[in-house]
Structures are given as C-alpha cells and as structure tokens.
C-alpha cells in the first residue's frame, strides 16, 4: 500500500531539518565562543557529574593551599620572634657571665640590673606577640599569653591546619614550651635583676644555669618550627602537582576540541545553506503551481 506525500509533509520535513541544523549550528557556535564542550547538563550528564566532582576537588585543594600559605606566614613570624628572643637570652647570658666574675663590682651589677629589667620588658612583649589578631604563644585560648608578672594565661592546646583530607599540621608553640613551665623566662629575669641589685653572687651564678635552659628551649622551638615549615612546603608541592593533574582531567571532560568544532561548524553551515536553498526552491515551485 502506497501513501501519498503531500506538499505539507514536504514543507514540515524541510522545516524540521532547518530547525535541527540551526540548533546544531548554535551549539557549535557557543562551543567555539566559550571553548567548552559541555554547555548544559543534558549535553553530557555523566561528563557533567564528573566535572562537578573534579571542580569540588579543586576547590578543596585551593582551601588547603590557603591554609598552608597562612601556616607558612604564621611560622615565618614565629621564627622571627624566636630569633629575637634568642638574641635577648644571649645578651642576658653575657651579663651573667661578666657580672659573676671577680672583676665585677656592686656598682656594675646594679647598673646591669637596670639593663636586665629592660630586657625583661622586651621578652614580655615578645611573649605576647600577635599575628593577625591572635596571640601566637597562648594556645587556643584567645587570651593574652602572659600577665605583667609573668603568669601564663593561655592553654596548652595545639593550633592545627588542614593540609589534605584528614591530614593536619601543627603550627603553634605554647608559652610553656618556649618560656618554661615551673618558672618562666620572664620570672627568671626578675630573679636575675634582683640578684644583681642585691649583689647576690650565688643568684647571679644560678641565673646563668636557667638562662642556658631557656636558650636550649628556644633552639629546640626553632628546630620544630623549621620542621613544620618544611612539612607545609612538601604538602604545598603535592597539592600543586595534584591540581595540575585534576585540571588536565577536567579540561579533557569539559573543554572543546576547537579545531574539530570549527571544522564541524563549517560543514554544518554549508549543509544549512544547502537545505535553505532547496527549501526556498520548493516553496517557489509550489507557489507557481498554485498560481496556474
């Protein structure tokens, strides 16, 4: 059984192909302009899901990098404070050595006491150092680290930053770890200055012992800061490498092959123009037939 092909059927078929070709051309033009293969989820649902997951990973990596950059800045600042503290302790040790000798007198010791009190105030300022509004030696308490009399006001909790999924690196030192526990450096300098003022030779000799202990604590603290710094740099390198690989994977999924797209666009445009010309001729012939 044969079916009759009417003019309407021919027109609708021609219009259908014109519309479809026009939509394909629009999509190819959009891909060329954006450089993206996936413009809407319907273009490639599976690819879109993979792209969303990879973008989420990249966002997490960026947050880890920001954490690491903050940690490196924090550790740099801590290192500079510890360096200044080490210099102050060495200056106090020099005073202890010279004033414990037989060449020193009650007058020189009294004059040195004023110098030590000045060092003590500088040490107190360093102990209460802040970075971006946080006291670096007060743990997680948020309080000022030390009172004027040398009493510790912070806690002993660790400040850790996330550098990867489930991986954290500590970046802080607490006051007791740097300045001492039973008696701290601030209080030790108070005792030292009093021993100088009272010409107490035994007290001056003892000062050299606890200043040596303080120096060893600071040296150990600086080595820990250096180890944490190296650890953060290693994680940053790993994140940079992983970011490059995931970015490449994401590009393979969502980015368009421009050479291929442009070639296909040219072919589609030629086909569209040919279909448009054929449809126009069909309309013209049909119109002439109706006028006869």
Phi and psi in degrees as a GROMACS rama.xvg file:
@    title "Ramachandran Plot"
@    xaxis  label "Phi"
@    yaxis  label "Psi"
@TYPE xy
-100.271  140.954  UNK-2
-104.565  147.144  UNK-3
-86.0782  131.77  UNK-4
-95.6908  109.949  UNK-5
-87.6585  167.663  UNK-6
-61.3382  -37.775  UNK-7
-61.0852  -41.7781  UNK-8
-62.7727  -40.2436  UNK-9
-65.0791  -43.0904  UNK-10
-62.4556  -47.3922  UNK-11
-63.6816  -37.3585  UNK-12
-66.1198  -40.6352  UNK-13
-65.5298  -43.751  UNK-14
-63.644  -36.6799  UNK-15
-60.8789  -47.3621  UNK-16
-66.9466  -37.1129  UNK-17
-62.0985  -45.1243  UNK-18
-64.0019  -45.1297  UNK-19
-64.0156  -44.1042  UNK-20
-64.3133  -38.052  UNK-21
-64.2769  -40.2906  UNK-22
-66.0114  -39.8832  UNK-23
-64.268  -40.73  UNK-24
-63.5321  -41.5428  UNK-25
-60.9453  -42.5814  UNK-26
-63.2223  -43.2913  UNK-27
-66.1893  -38.6696  UNK-28
-63.6657  -39.9773  UNK-29
-65.3845  -38.9439  UNK-30
-65.531  -39.0999  UNK-31
-65.1387  -42.4235  UNK-32
-69.8993  -40.222  UNK-33
-90.2667  -22.4579  UNK-34
76.6399  8.40866  UNK-35
-109.248  140.662  UNK-36
-83.7269  -36.4623  UNK-37
-101.909  112.627  UNK-38
-101.228  -30.0352  UNK-39
-137.435  155.262  UNK-40
-54.4085  -33.681  UNK-41
-68.3873  -19.0251  UNK-42
-63.7267  -38.8252  UNK-43
-162.014  85.6615  UNK-44
-56.6258  -43.507  UNK-45
-67.589  -44.3532  UNK-46
-61.1874  -38.9821  UNK-47
-63.7386  -41.225  UNK-48
-62.7342  -42.6441  UNK-49
-65.0952  -39.3175  UNK-50
-65.0688  -40.797  UNK-51
-62.547  -42.3502  UNK-52
-65.0357  -42.4666  UNK-53
-67.1761  -38.6699  UNK-54
-64.0842  -36.8902  UNK-55
-62.572  -40.1424  UNK-56
-63.4336  -41.9427  UNK-57
-63.9792  -38.8273  UNK-58
-64.3381  -40.5975  UNK-59
-64.9093  -40.1585  UNK-60
-61.703  -40.6195  UNK-61
-62.7208  -38.6335  UNK-62
-66.536  -41.048  UNK-63
-61.7596  -39.7807  UNK-64
-64.6318  -40.0277  UNK-65
-63.773  -40.0901  UNK-66
-60.9266  -44.2874  UNK-67
-65.0482  -42.7603  UNK-68
-61.1166  -40.8437  UNK-69
-62.9909  -44.7622  UNK-70
-61.8922  -39.6129  UNK-71
-65.8524  -39.796  UNK-72
-65.5389  -42.8778  UNK-73
-59.3191  -46.9195  UNK-74
-67.4973  -36.4262  UNK-75
-60.3075  -43.798  UNK-76
-67.0586  -42.9043  UNK-77
-59.6745  -42.2692  UNK-78
-61.0604  -40.7391  UNK-79
-65.912  -37.4461  UNK-80
-65.6721  -44.7101  UNK-81
-64.6896  -35.1318  UNK-82
-62.77  -45.295  UNK-83
-63.076  -39.5274  UNK-84
-65.3368  -40.9628  UNK-85
-61.9516  -40.2429  UNK-86
-63.4594  -40.0175  UNK-87
-66.1752  -40.4538  UNK-88
-64.3561  -41.3089  UNK-89
-62.7388  -37.8437  UNK-90
-65.3669  -41.1157  UNK-91
-65.3689  -37.6295  UNK-92
-63.4841  -40.6641  UNK-93
-59.9135  -40.9302  UNK-94
-64.2244  -42.8418  UNK-95
-61.9792  -40.1437  UNK-96
-66.3169  -48.3199  UNK-97
-69.1315  -38.5629  UNK-98
-82.1432  -11.4336  UNK-99
-86.723  -8.28339  UNK-100
-83.1275  166.589  UNK-101
-72.0082  -19.1202  UNK-102
-76.07  -17.1494  UNK-103
-79.3234  156.025  UNK-104
-128.397  174.197  UNK-105
-60.8907  -35.2106  UNK-106
-68.4651  -44.7537  UNK-107
-66.3335  -34.5267  UNK-108
-69.6919  -37.8632  UNK-109
-65.7666  -39.6373  UNK-110
-66.2388  -38.0365  UNK-111
-67.4776  -28.9283  UNK-112
-60.5378  -40.5302  UNK-113
-64.0859  -37.9633  UNK-114
-64.8026  -42.8506  UNK-115
-65.7809  -37.6703  UNK-116
-62.0543  -37.2779  UNK-117
-64.5212  -41.2607  UNK-118
-63.2079  -38.7299  UNK-119
-60.9909  -40.7236  UNK-120
-66.702  -37.3362  UNK-121
-67.3661  -39.7124  UNK-122
-61.7944  -40.8179  UNK-123
-61.9408  -40.5036  UNK-124
-63.8973  -41.8187  UNK-125
-65.0082  -37.9159  UNK-126
-63.9831  -27.4042  UNK-127
-102.557  26.612  UNK-128
-63.6572  145.06  UNK-129
-124.834  150.265  UNK-130
-132.268  120.261  UNK-131
50.8529  43.9017  UNK-132
83.2277  3.59475  UNK-133
-113.339  137.225  UNK-134
-75.3248  120.604  UNK-135
-75.0144  -18.3106  UNK-136
-111.782  13.2596  UNK-137
-104.131  16.2712  UNK-138
68.861  -133.7  UNK-139
-109.184  11.4872  UNK-140
-68.7668  -30.8274  UNK-141
80.7909  -3.17344  UNK-142
-85.0015  165.461  UNK-143
-59.8906  141.473  UNK-144
-69.8716  -47.1839  UNK-145
-132.746  140.621  UNK-146
-77.1881  171.275  UNK-147
-61.2208  -29.6959  UNK-148
-85.0164  3.08915  UNK-149
93.0078  4.71109  UNK-150
-73.045  131.806  UNK-151
-80.6531  129.559  UNK-152
-109.05  -8.23127  UNK-153
-86.7435  -165.594  UNK-154
-122.333  -174.057  UNK-155
-112.394  22.7637  UNK-156
-80.4593  152.874  UNK-157
-90.3553  141.151  UNK-158
-98.7467  110.058  UNK-159
-116.279  148.972  UNK-160
-121.059  145.813  UNK-161
-79.6154  127.817  UNK-162
-118.52  -8.6346  UNK-163
-167.128  177.992  UNK-164
-63.721  110.692  UNK-165
74.1964  10.4393  UNK-166
-115.173  127.898  UNK-167
-128.408  146.235  UNK-168
-124.978  131.92  UNK-169
-76.8038  143.329  UNK-170
-130.614  -0.457826  UNK-171
-115.545  155.248  UNK-172
-116.755  137.761  UNK-173
-88.5322  162.817  UNK-174
-53.9247  -50.2991  UNK-175
-58.3293  -32.7009  UNK-176
-68.9379  -27.7989  UNK-177
-100.537  -42.0841  UNK-178
-103.472  -11.0604  UNK-179
113.722  163.695  UNK-180
-108.924  -70.073  UNK-181
-58.5656  -56.4829  UNK-182
-125.448  144.7  UNK-183
-106.989  174.27  UNK-184
-59.6148  -36.8979  UNK-185
-61.8839  -46.4025  UNK-186
-69.9766  -34.6194  UNK-187
-62.7342  -39.8172  UNK-188
-68.4058  -31.535  UNK-189
-61.3631  -46.4547  UNK-190
-63.3666  -38.6366  UNK-191
-64.1727  -46.6317  UNK-192
-63.9414  -36.0719  UNK-193
-66.5239  -39.7791  UNK-194
-63.6318  -38.0333  UNK-195
-67.1468  -42.0908  UNK-196
-64.5449  -37.1895  UNK-197
-93.311  5.71116  UNK-198
58.2072  40.652  UNK-199
-90.0104  99.038  UNK-200
-64.3274  -39.3189  UNK-201
-64.1528  -42.6209  UNK-202
-63.7949  -35.5162  UNK-203
-68.046  -40.6943  UNK-204
-65.0184  -39.8936  UNK-205
-65.1598  -33.1915  UNK-206
-58.8544  -36.9253  UNK-207
-62.8378  -34.8892  UNK-208
-66.767  -50.8042  UNK-209
-74.7923  -20.1229  UNK-210
-72.0651  -35.1422  UNK-211
-63.812  -41.6729  UNK-212
-62.7959  -41.8854  UNK-213
-63.3091  -39.7292  UNK-214
-64.4685  -42.2069  UNK-215
-63.4706  -38.0675  UNK-216
-62.8095  -43.4191  UNK-217
-67.3593  -39.927  UNK-218
-62.553  -42.7215  UNK-219
-64.3528  -40.4051  UNK-220
-62.1865  -41.0766  UNK-221
-65.6828  -35.2861  UNK-222
-68.2708  -35.865  UNK-223
-67.4922  -41.4252  UNK-224
-61.2782  -42.2227  UNK-225
-62.6319  -38.6127  UNK-226
-67.0346  -42.3865  UNK-227
-64.1389  -40.1091  UNK-228
-60.8747  -45.7785  UNK-229
-63.1146  -38.5076  UNK-230
-62.753  -43.3178  UNK-231
-65.6742  -40.013  UNK-232
-62.8649  -37.5228  UNK-233
-64.5644  -44.1701  UNK-234
-65.714  -34.7112  UNK-235
-65.0426  -40.5777  UNK-236
-62.5  -42.8464  UNK-237
-61.8853  -44.3618  UNK-238
-63.6341  -39.9294  UNK-239
-61.9792  -43.0047  UNK-240
-64.4517  -44.2464  UNK-241
-67.5232  -34.4369  UNK-242
-63.6665  -41.4541  UNK-243
-62.4974  -44.7825  UNK-244
-65.8885  -43.1475  UNK-245
-69.6505  -36.2695  UNK-246
-62.6928  -39.3932  UNK-247
-65.3366  -41.6854  UNK-248
-63.7312  -41.446  UNK-249
-64.0309  -39.3547  UNK-250
-63.817  -39.1883  UNK-251
-63.5469  -29.447  UNK-252
-83.5165  -46.8088  UNK-253
-102.925  -23.1511  UNK-254
-80.5719  144.124  UNK-255
-87.1907  149.236  UNK-256
-82.7879  95.3978  UNK-257
-58.684  -39.6284  UNK-258
-60.918  -44.1364  UNK-259
-67.4494  -41.9147  UNK-260
-64.6944  -44.2927  UNK-261
-64.1337  -39.9865  UNK-262
-64.0253  -44.4226  UNK-263
-66.7653  -35.6143  UNK-264
-62.7013  -41.4247  UNK-265
-62.963  -41.9188  UNK-266
-65.9423  -41.5219  UNK-267
-65.8106  -39.1957  UNK-268
-65.5753  -39.0502  UNK-269
-63.7171  -43.6399  UNK-270
-64.2623  -37.8474  UNK-271
-64.9317  -44.7304  UNK-272
-64.3592  -38.2813  UNK-273
-65.9962  -42.206  UNK-274
-64.8716  -40.4614  UNK-275
-63.2701  -41.4555  UNK-276
-66.2548  -42.759  UNK-277
-65.0557  -38.9072  UNK-278
-66.5141  -38.8591  UNK-279
-63.6075  -43.1528  UNK-280
-63.2974  -38.208  UNK-281
-63.3568  -43.2525  UNK-282
-63.273  -42.4058  UNK-283
-62.3178  -45.7196  UNK-284
-63.9765  -41.016  UNK-285
-64.3768  -41.1504  UNK-286
-64.8287  -39.7495  UNK-287
-64.7853  -40.2756  UNK-288
-62.8863  -37.1786  UNK-289
-71.5431  -28.3538  UNK-290
-81.6781  -13.8477  UNK-291
